[in-house]
Amino acid sequence: MKTKRNIIALFTLCTALSITGCAGQETSKTENTQNTAAVSASESSADDSNAALDDLYQQENQIFADHKDVWDKVFGMMNKSTADPDGNYADYLADTVEANKTSFTDSELKTLTDDIKTIRKIEEQITEIESQNAVSDTSGAKNDSDDTAPFQNFSGKDFDGNAVDQNLFSGNAVTVINFWFTGCKPCVAELSKLNELNDAIKSMGGEVIGINTETFDENEAAIKEAKKILESQGAAYRNLSIDSDSAAGKYAADIMAFPTTILVDRNGNIIGEPMLGGIDNQDNYDALMKQIQSVIDADSANK
């Protein structure tokens, strides 16, 4: 999304320049026409790349959904701090499984091994596309500083169209942010538990917020579908649509597996490590509650 938006802006600028250049030298007109055509071609290429990446990510998440129970066990064992951001995701998964192989049955290990082989092939395709994009994308460097504090200067809208800003965080001792998407079966499975969590931490000064990555940029169709899913699961806590080009949107785009849940303090700072996997797993729920209590205690001590 970020690449597409910047290219569209550049296309508009080039078009304007070609119009004003008509009164100048013929070479300027020719150069601007060539630039416009080049940008238009780049926009098409970026759209194709984004669509291909989305499809590959969907394939990976479908694998996790098809074998939810065993992959939830794996996600519960992960320590994201040990992950190499430049490494292959399949290697990360394989290392996690290998380190905990005594926790799985022979049947589960076979399922995980087969799935990881498929994921490795998908990751190779993702790496190839991202490498191609890195060569052509020169627009992202200026925004690198945003990645260190993705929830600073936050803005978005809830699914009823109400604007939300940084006050979302400053008003809570802790904000639990859950990233999900409608087609993710493990994500949907934990929605009712997230609603239970939201009710449990309200009196403690906490709140659960959902960010559905399919609803970025106020996608009305996706929001409508997400609202149906939330209602069917009895989940009434706030869900937000954010700009895909925002720092928070780019943070979400880098998430390796869904669902992922993080904790944010009053200042919009991420506290601790992200939790991978659903909190409908009791161990995950208990671990998250322990983290939440820790953030709330620290908030009280700072008052």
C-alpha positions as CSV (number, residue, x, y, z in Angstrom):
1,M,0.0,0.0,0.0
2,K,2.8,2.4,0.9
3,T,4.5,1.9,-2.4
4,K,1.3,2.3,-4.4
5,R,0.3,5.5,-2.6
6,N,3.7,7.2,-3.2
7,I,3.7,6.2,-6.8
8,I,0.3,7.7,-7.3
9,A,1.5,10.9,-5.8
10,L,4.5,11.0,-8.0
11,F,2.3,10.3,-11.1
12,T,0.2,13.3,-10.2
13,L,3.3,15.5,-9.9
14,C,4.7,14.3,-13.2
15,T,1.4,14.9,-15.0
16,A,1.3,18.5,-13.6
17,L,4.9,19.1,-14.7
18,S,4.2,17.9,-18.2
19,I,1.2,20.3,-18.5
20,T,3.3,23.3,-17.4
21,G,6.2,22.2,-19.6
22,C,4.1,22.5,-22.8
23,A,5.1,26.2,-23.1
24,G,8.8,25.4,-22.7
25,Q,11.3,23.5,-24.7
26,E,10.2,20.4,-26.7
27,T,12.8,18.3,-24.8
28,S,11.1,19.1,-21.5
29,K,7.8,17.9,-22.8
30,T,9.3,14.7,-24.1
31,E,11.1,14.0,-20.8
32,N,8.0,14.6,-18.7
33,T,6.0,12.2,-21.0
34,Q,8.6,9.6,-20.6
35,N,8.6,10.0,-16.8
36,T,4.8,9.7,-16.6
37,A,4.9,6.5,-18.6
38,A,7.7,5.1,-16.5
39,V,5.8,5.9,-13.2
40,S,2.6,4.4,-14.6
41,A,4.5,1.2,-15.4
42,S,6.0,1.2,-11.9
43,E,2.6,1.6,-10.3
44,S,1.3,-1.5,-12.2
45,S,4.4,-3.5,-11.2
46,A,3.9,-2.5,-7.5
47,D,0.3,-3.5,-7.6
48,D,1.3,-6.9,-9.0
49,S,3.9,-7.3,-6.3
50,N,1.6,-6.4,-3.5
51,A,-1.1,-8.8,-4.8
52,A,1.5,-11.6,-5.1
53,L,2.8,-11.0,-1.5
54,D,-0.8,-10.9,-0.1
55,D,-1.5,-14.2,-1.8
56,L,1.6,-15.8,-0.4
57,Y,0.9,-14.5,3.2
58,Q,-2.7,-15.9,2.9
59,Q,-1.2,-19.2,1.9
60,E,1.0,-19.3,5.0
61,N,-1.8,-18.3,7.3
62,Q,-4.1,-21.0,5.7
63,I,-1.5,-23.6,6.7
64,F,-1.6,-22.4,10.3
65,A,-5.4,-22.4,10.2
66,D,-5.6,-25.9,8.7
67,H,-3.5,-27.3,11.6
68,K,-4.5,-24.8,14.2
69,D,-4.1,-26.9,17.4
70,V,-0.5,-28.0,16.7
71,W,0.6,-24.5,15.4
72,D,-1.0,-22.8,18.4
73,K,1.4,-25.0,20.5
74,V,4.3,-23.8,18.4
75,F,3.4,-20.1,18.6
76,G,3.1,-20.4,22.4
77,M,6.7,-21.6,22.5
78,M,8.1,-18.8,20.4
79,N,10.4,-16.1,21.7
80,K,10.3,-13.4,19.1
81,S,13.4,-11.7,20.6
82,T,15.5,-14.6,19.3
83,A,14.2,-14.2,15.7
84,D,16.5,-12.9,13.1
85,P,14.5,-10.2,11.2
86,D,16.7,-10.9,8.1
87,G,16.4,-14.7,8.4
88,N,14.1,-17.1,6.8
89,Y,10.8,-17.5,8.6
90,A,10.7,-21.3,7.9
91,D,14.1,-21.6,9.6
92,Y,12.7,-19.8,12.7
93,L,9.7,-22.1,12.8
94,A,11.9,-25.2,12.3
95,D,14.3,-24.1,15.1
96,T,11.3,-23.6,17.5
97,V,9.9,-27.0,16.7
98,E,13.3,-28.7,17.0
99,A,14.0,-27.0,20.4
100,N,10.7,-28.3,21.7
101,K,10.3,-31.5,19.8
102,T,9.7,-33.6,22.9
103,S,6.5,-31.6,23.4
104,F,4.9,-33.0,20.2
105,T,3.7,-36.4,19.2
106,D,5.2,-38.2,16.2
107,S,2.0,-37.3,14.2
108,E,2.3,-33.7,15.2
109,L,6.0,-33.5,14.2
110,K,5.2,-35.0,10.8
111,T,2.5,-32.4,10.3
112,L,4.8,-29.6,11.3
113,T,7.7,-30.9,9.2
114,D,5.5,-31.1,6.1
115,D,4.0,-27.7,6.7
116,I,7.5,-26.1,7.2
117,K,8.6,-27.5,3.9
118,T,5.7,-25.8,2.2
119,I,6.3,-22.6,4.1
120,R,10.0,-22.6,3.1
121,K,9.0,-22.6,-0.5
122,I,6.5,-19.8,0.1
123,E,9.2,-17.8,1.9
124,E,11.6,-18.2,-1.0
125,Q,9.0,-16.6,-3.2
126,I,8.4,-13.8,-0.7
127,T,12.1,-13.1,-0.5
128,E,12.4,-12.9,-4.2
129,I,9.6,-10.5,-4.6
130,E,10.8,-8.3,-1.6
131,S,14.3,-8.3,-3.1
132,Q,12.9,-7.0,-6.4
133,N,10.9,-4.4,-4.6
134,A,13.9,-3.3,-2.5
135,V,15.8,-2.5,-5.7
136,S,13.0,-0.3,-7.1
137,D,11.6,1.2,-3.9
138,T,13.4,4.4,-2.9
139,S,10.6,6.0,-0.9
140,G,10.8,4.2,2.4
141,A,14.1,5.4,3.8
142,K,12.8,8.7,5.1
143,N,10.2,6.9,7.2
144,D,12.6,4.5,9.0
145,S,12.4,6.6,12.2
146,D,8.7,5.8,12.5
147,D,9.4,2.1,12.9
148,T,11.0,2.7,16.3
149,A,7.8,4.1,17.8
150,P,4.9,2.9,15.6
151,F,2.2,4.1,18.0
152,Q,3.4,7.6,18.5
153,N,1.1,10.2,16.8
154,F,-1.4,7.4,16.4
155,S,-4.7,7.9,14.5
156,G,-7.5,5.8,13.1
157,K,-11.2,5.2,13.2
158,D,-13.4,2.7,14.9
159,F,-15.8,0.6,12.8
160,D,-18.6,3.1,13.4
161,G,-16.5,5.9,11.9
162,N,-15.4,7.6,15.1
163,A,-12.0,9.1,15.1
164,V,-9.3,7.8,17.5
165,D,-6.0,9.4,18.3
166,Q,-3.1,9.2,20.8
167,N,-5.6,9.8,23.7
168,L,-6.5,6.1,23.2
169,F,-3.2,5.2,24.9
170,S,-2.9,8.1,27.3
171,G,-6.3,7.2,28.8
172,N,-5.3,3.6,29.6
173,A,-2.7,2.2,32.0
174,V,-2.3,-0.5,29.3
175,T,-3.7,-1.1,25.9
176,V,-3.8,-4.6,24.5
177,I,-3.7,-4.5,20.7
178,N,-4.6,-7.7,18.8
179,F,-3.8,-7.9,15.1
180,W,-6.0,-10.2,13.1
181,F,-7.8,-10.7,9.8
182,T,-11.2,-12.2,8.9
183,G,-9.9,-15.2,7.0
184,C,-7.6,-16.3,9.9
185,K,-9.3,-19.1,11.7
186,P,-7.1,-18.9,14.8
187,C,-7.8,-15.2,15.0
188,V,-11.5,-15.7,14.9
189,A,-11.4,-18.5,17.4
190,E,-9.9,-16.2,20.1
191,L,-12.3,-13.2,19.6
192,S,-14.7,-14.2,22.4
193,K,-11.7,-14.7,24.7
194,L,-10.4,-11.2,23.8
195,N,-13.8,-9.8,24.7
196,E,-13.6,-11.6,28.1
197,L,-10.1,-10.2,28.6
198,N,-11.4,-6.7,27.8
199,D,-14.1,-7.0,30.4
200,A,-11.6,-8.3,32.9
201,I,-9.1,-5.5,32.6
202,K,-11.5,-2.5,32.3
203,S,-11.5,-2.0,36.1
204,M,-7.7,-2.2,36.1
205,G,-7.4,0.7,33.7
206,G,-6.8,-1.5,30.6
207,E,-8.5,-2.0,27.3
208,V,-8.4,-4.4,24.4
209,I,-8.2,-3.0,20.8
210,G,-8.5,-5.0,17.6
211,I,-6.8,-4.1,14.4
212,N,-8.0,-6.1,11.4
213,T,-5.4,-5.8,8.7
214,E,-8.0,-6.2,5.9
215,T,-9.8,-3.1,7.0
216,F,-6.9,-0.7,6.4
217,D,-7.6,2.6,4.7
218,E,-11.3,2.4,5.8
219,N,-12.1,-0.5,3.5
220,E,-15.9,-0.5,3.8
221,A,-16.5,-4.0,2.6
222,A,-13.8,-5.4,4.9
223,I,-15.1,-3.5,7.8
224,K,-18.6,-4.7,7.2
225,E,-17.4,-8.3,7.1
226,A,-15.3,-7.9,10.2
227,K,-18.2,-6.5,12.1
228,K,-20.3,-9.5,11.2
229,I,-17.5,-11.8,12.5
230,L,-17.1,-9.9,15.7
231,E,-20.8,-9.9,16.4
232,S,-21.1,-13.6,15.7
233,Q,-18.3,-14.2,18.3
234,G,-19.8,-11.9,20.9
235,A,-16.9,-9.5,20.7
236,A,-17.9,-6.0,21.5
237,Y,-14.5,-4.4,22.2
238,R,-13.3,-1.6,19.9
239,N,-11.8,-2.5,16.6
240,L,-10.0,0.1,14.5
241,S,-9.2,0.8,10.8
242,I,-5.8,2.5,10.3
243,D,-3.9,3.9,7.4
244,S,-1.7,1.3,5.8
245,D,0.9,4.0,5.2
246,S,1.1,5.0,8.8
247,A,3.8,3.8,11.2
248,A,1.3,1.5,12.9
249,G,0.2,0.2,9.5
250,K,3.8,-0.6,8.5
251,Y,4.4,-2.3,11.9
252,A,1.4,-4.5,11.2
253,A,2.7,-5.3,7.7
254,D,5.8,-6.8,9.3
255,I,4.0,-9.2,11.6
256,M,5.1,-12.7,10.9
257,A,2.1,-14.7,12.1
258,F,-1.5,-14.1,13.1
259,P,-2.9,-13.6,15.6
260,T,-0.3,-11.4,17.3
261,T,-1.0,-9.4,20.5
262,I,1.1,-6.6,21.9
263,L,0.9,-4.3,25.0
264,V,1.2,-0.5,24.7
265,D,1.7,1.9,27.6
266,R,0.2,5.4,28.1
267,N,2.9,7.0,25.9
268,G,2.3,4.7,23.0
269,N,5.4,2.6,23.7
270,I,5.3,-1.2,23.1
271,I,6.1,-3.0,26.3
272,G,7.6,-6.5,26.3
273,E,7.6,-9.0,23.5
274,P,4.6,-9.7,21.2
275,M,2.5,-12.8,21.9
276,L,2.1,-15.1,19.0
277,G,-0.9,-17.4,18.9
278,G,-4.4,-17.2,20.3
279,I,-5.3,-16.5,23.9
280,D,-8.0,-19.1,23.8
281,N,-5.0,-21.2,24.7
282,Q,-5.1,-20.9,28.5
283,D,-1.3,-20.8,28.9
284,N,-1.2,-17.9,26.5
285,Y,-4.1,-16.2,28.3
286,D,-2.4,-16.6,31.7
287,A,1.0,-15.3,30.4
288,L,-0.7,-12.3,28.8
289,M,-2.5,-11.5,32.0
290,K,0.8,-11.6,33.9
291,Q,2.3,-9.1,31.4
292,I,-0.7,-6.9,31.6
293,Q,-0.5,-6.8,35.4
294,S,3.2,-5.9,35.2
295,V,2.5,-2.9,32.9
296,I,-0.3,-1.7,35.2
297,D,1.9,-2.0,38.3
298,A,4.7,0.0,36.6
299,D,2.1,2.6,35.6
300,S,0.9,2.9,39.2
301,A,4.5,3.2,40.4
302,N,5.1,6.1,38.1
303,K,2.2,8.2,39.3
